[in-house]
Amino acid sequence: MSSPLITISHDNPISVAAEMMSSKKIRKLAVTEDNKIIGIITSTDLVNHLVK
């Protein structure tokens, strides 16, 4: 993971996550809810979402 940890709220659309990952040149993004990490989105997750 990058330092400092870059996060996105769980209620943001996947397009926002993709743009954030692209602009910051990162491949993993922590997902938060109520200031707690609840998951991770990876570049592979984005590709899999696009092919569906």
PyMOL commands that set and color helices and strands:
alter all, ss='L'
color gray80, all
select helices_A, chain A and resi 14-24+43-51
alter helices_A, ss='H'
color red, helices_A
select strands_A, chain A and resi 7-9+28-33+36-42
alter strands_A, ss='S'
color yellow, strands_A
deselect
rebuild
show_as cartoon
